[in-house]
Amino acid sequence: MARPGILILGGGFGGMFTTLDLAGWADVTLVSDEDHFLFTPMLYEYLSGEVEEWHIAPKYNELVDEKDVRLIRDEVTSIDLDAKRVTLRKFKDPLEFDALVISAGGITNYVGVEGAEQHSIPFRKIGHADALRRRMVDALDRIPPDLAPQDVRRDLTFVVVGAGASGCELSTKMADLLLDAVKRRALQGEPRVLVFEMGDRVVPGMGEQIREFVEEALREAHVEVNTQTRVVSVSADSVTFEHGGVREELKTAGVVWTGGVKMRPLIEQLNVEKTSRGLIKVRPTLQLVQHDNVFALGDIACCPPADPTLPGTAQLALQEAHVVAHNIKAFLSGHDLETKHFEELGEALSLGTERGAVLLAGGKAFGGALARQARFALYTSRLPTWHHRLRVGASWFFGGTEPRPLLPLGMERHLSA
Ligand SMILES: Cc1cc2nc3c(=O)[nH]c(=O)nc-3n(C[C@H](O)[C@H](O)[C@H](O)COP(=O)(O)OP(=O)(O)OC[C@H]3O[C@@H](n4cnc5c(N)ncnc54)[C@H](O)[C@@H]3O)c2cc1C
């Protein structure tokens, strides 16, 4: 008898962990426009060289046996739920399915700010981290050794937009890397890293306890935090912002955008029930409201009323993946589907190259160098597959997790091409 065909769109946290649970059970096909999984929570450590690309971005064909899962690297261009067909950009024949998993994740939301998409660097992929590292190296390489401290500060001014966890993790990391490079190159003065945030505080979605550690880390890294500040436009070498009704332009060497996530056109075009934010509405079984054989999870899905602390996180996508895999098996074998209460597993932030902050599920928080180590230990256990975890864990244990300084371009690994 032919085995059922399961088609999984997107190989991030939702899609990859669903694939791993279903591999070998049915005819599983994973379609992704990338050739690798990305453990996004450690993209900051990749920027600073504390981890290597292979640690956090293993290739799909290293994680799954291609006898069990068909891997297709291509972009999904349309989904026809009634005809049970998915069309890809390069692959000529449409793909058919018995059960479909939509786990395409979100994209950077520039909220219509003039010039932001064109001139700022997003921070969601390996290529984005490479581009940012290169931008910092280029700025450093342009500075002559005898430049006055105030001019060094001006030429090494970087802006991070958004003071959510991402903006705070990124800005502290950049500040530490830049300051280290200034010292190593015997330049005068200090770099300047600013964060612009529309709201009235940093890490708005997090509790007071962890916020204290974040604020302390920002202070120690000399990051200038500007709350209630709205970015109005971005150009190739400046950012214009508004604070208290006053508009100002600041020259910058680079602007990094962490100011939000939105739905990609593939999901926008899908004619199914959505929330006011455009997320696909799913039932507690993670099935679409009107399609029993279609499941959605991760950043693009919402099961109203969603637990407000969880949507848009890897930990939610990961937990949902196990439910989706279980429910697809149940659905295709005629058994009852499960519904699950998703648990808050705590938070772990990387704050600069020497500190971290961890919020345990029970609400207790701690920070500093110990939290940085704890984060590495915690994330080793969350990487996909035992084999990969063991390889990476051994590499961190024996090889260390020291940051890689921002060297002149010719000496930078990966970036010299
Ligand atoms: C820098 C950064 C740090 C983060 N840190 C944390 C953290 O510390 N803790 C936490 O809980 N969450 C964190 N998150 C959020 C977390 O990464 C997301 O919530 C999670 O990845 C969502 O999983 P997903 O499967 O929905 O989407 P994703 O992981 O984004 O995966 C989507 C996949 O689909 C592919 N895809 C998209 N469109 C198509 C298409 N048309 N055709 C083919 N393939 C396609 C993409 O290439 C990608 O592989 C972070 C996010 C970022 C960007």
The ligand as an SDF file (V2000), in Angstrom:
LIG
                    3D

 53 58  0  0  0  0  0  0  0  0999 V2000
   18.0480   36.6470   15.6560 C   0  0  0  0  0  0  0  0  0  0  0  0
   16.8960   35.9140   16.2730 C   0  0  0  0  0  0  0  0  0  0  0  0
   17.0050   35.4560   17.5880 C   0  0  0  0  0  0  0  0  0  0  0  0
   15.9710   34.7690   18.1790 C   0  0  0  0  0  0  0  0  0  0  0  0
   16.1150   34.3310   19.4670 N   0  0  0  0  0  0  0  0  0  0  0  0
   15.1380   33.6180   20.0520 C   0  0  0  0  0  0  0  0  0  0  0  0
   15.2950   33.1150   21.3860 C   0  0  0  0  0  0  0  0  0  0  0  0
   16.3220   33.3530   22.0410 O   0  0  0  0  0  0  0  0  0  0  0  0
   14.2840   32.3690   21.9030 N   0  0  0  0  0  0  0  0  0  0  0  0
   13.1510   32.0920   21.2060 C   0  0  0  0  0  0  0  0  0  0  0  0
   12.2740   31.3830   21.7250 O   0  0  0  0  0  0  0  0  0  0  0  0
   12.9470   32.5730   19.9460 N   0  0  0  0  0  0  0  0  0  0  0  0
   13.9180   33.3250   19.3520 C   0  0  0  0  0  0  0  0  0  0  0  0
   13.7380   33.8210   18.0830 N   0  0  0  0  0  0  0  0  0  0  0  0
   12.4700   33.5750   17.3810 C   0  0  0  0  0  0  0  0  0  0  0  0
   12.5210   32.2270   16.6890 C   0  0  0  0  0  0  0  0  0  0  0  0
   13.6170   32.1460   15.8210 O   0  0  0  0  0  0  0  0  0  0  0  0
   11.2360   32.0240   15.9010 C   0  0  0  0  0  0  0  0  0  0  0  0
   10.1380   32.1980   16.7460 O   0  0  0  0  0  0  0  0  0  0  0  0
   11.2240   30.6220   15.2960 C   0  0  0  0  0  0  0  0  0  0  0  0
   12.3080   30.4460   14.4270 O   0  0  0  0  0  0  0  0  0  0  0  0
    9.9090   30.3610   14.5680 C   0  0  0  0  0  0  0  0  0  0  0  0
    9.9660   29.1120   13.9430 O   0  0  0  0  0  0  0  0  0  0  0  0
    9.1990   28.8750   12.5680 P   0  0  0  0  0  0  0  0  0  0  0  0
    9.3710   27.4420   12.2340 O   0  0  0  0  0  0  0  0  0  0  0  0
    7.8460   29.4410   12.6440 O   0  0  0  0  0  0  0  0  0  0  0  0
    9.9720   29.7830   11.5030 O   0  0  0  0  0  0  0  0  0  0  0  0
   11.4850   29.8350   11.0840 P   0  0  0  0  0  0  0  0  0  0  0  0
   12.3570   29.2260   12.1080 O   0  0  0  0  0  0  0  0  0  0  0  0
   11.7130   31.2330   10.6870 O   0  0  0  0  0  0  0  0  0  0  0  0
   11.5550   28.8850    9.8100 O   0  0  0  0  0  0  0  0  0  0  0  0
   10.9400   29.1860    8.6050 C   0  0  0  0  0  0  0  0  0  0  0  0
   11.6360   28.4080    7.5050 C   0  0  0  0  0  0  0  0  0  0  0  0
   10.8650   28.4450    6.3380 O   0  0  0  0  0  0  0  0  0  0  0  0
   11.6770   28.7480    5.2230 C   0  0  0  0  0  0  0  0  0  0  0  0
   10.8120   29.3970    4.2360 N   0  0  0  0  0  0  0  0  0  0  0  0
   10.1280   30.5420    4.4010 C   0  0  0  0  0  0  0  0  0  0  0  0
    9.4100   30.8360    3.2950 N   0  0  0  0  0  0  0  0  0  0  0  0
    9.6470   29.8410    2.4170 C   0  0  0  0  0  0  0  0  0  0  0  0
    9.1930   29.5810    1.0950 C   0  0  0  0  0  0  0  0  0  0  0  0
    8.3430   30.3870    0.4670 N   0  0  0  0  0  0  0  0  0  0  0  0
    9.6440   28.4840    0.4860 N   0  0  0  0  0  0  0  0  0  0  0  0
   10.4960   27.6360    1.1130 C   0  0  0  0  0  0  0  0  0  0  0  0
   10.9440   27.8450    2.3610 N   0  0  0  0  0  0  0  0  0  0  0  0
   10.5280   28.9280    3.0040 C   0  0  0  0  0  0  0  0  0  0  0  0
   12.7360   29.6620    5.8240 C   0  0  0  0  0  0  0  0  0  0  0  0
   13.8920   29.7360    5.0450 O   0  0  0  0  0  0  0  0  0  0  0  0
   12.9980   28.9680    7.1550 C   0  0  0  0  0  0  0  0  0  0  0  0
   13.9170   27.9220    7.0010 O   0  0  0  0  0  0  0  0  0  0  0  0
   14.7690   34.5250   17.4640 C   0  0  0  0  0  0  0  0  0  0  0  0
   14.6530   34.9900   16.1460 C   0  0  0  0  0  0  0  0  0  0  0  0
   15.7010   35.6680   15.5590 C   0  0  0  0  0  0  0  0  0  0  0  0
   15.5740   36.1440   14.1420 C   0  0  0  0  0  0  0  0  0  0  0  0
  1  2  1  0
  2  3  1  0
  2 52  2  0
  3  4  2  0
  4  5  1  0
  4 50  1  0
  5  6  2  0
  6  7  1  0
  6 13  1  0
  7  8  2  0
  7  9  1  0
  9 10  1  0
 10 11  2  0
 10 12  1  0
 12 13  2  0
 13 14  1  0
 14 15  1  0
 14 50  1  0
 15 16  1  0
 16 17  1  0
 16 18  1  0
 18 19  1  0
 18 20  1  0
 20 21  1  0
 20 22  1  0
 22 23  1  0
 23 24  1  0
 24 25  2  0
 24 26  1  0
 24 27  1  0
 27 28  1  0
 28 29  2  0
 28 30  1  0
 28 31  1  0
 31 32  1  0
 32 33  1  0
 33 34  1  0
 33 48  1  0
 34 35  1  0
 35 36  1  0
 35 46  1  0
 36 37  1  0
 36 45  1  0
 37 38  2  0
 38 39  1  0
 39 40  1  0
 39 45  2  0
 40 41  1  0
 40 42  2  0
 42 43  1  0
 43 44  2  0
 44 45  1  0
 46 47  1  0
 46 48  1  0
 48 49  1  0
 50 51  2  0
 51 52  1  0
 52 53  1  0
M  END
$$$$
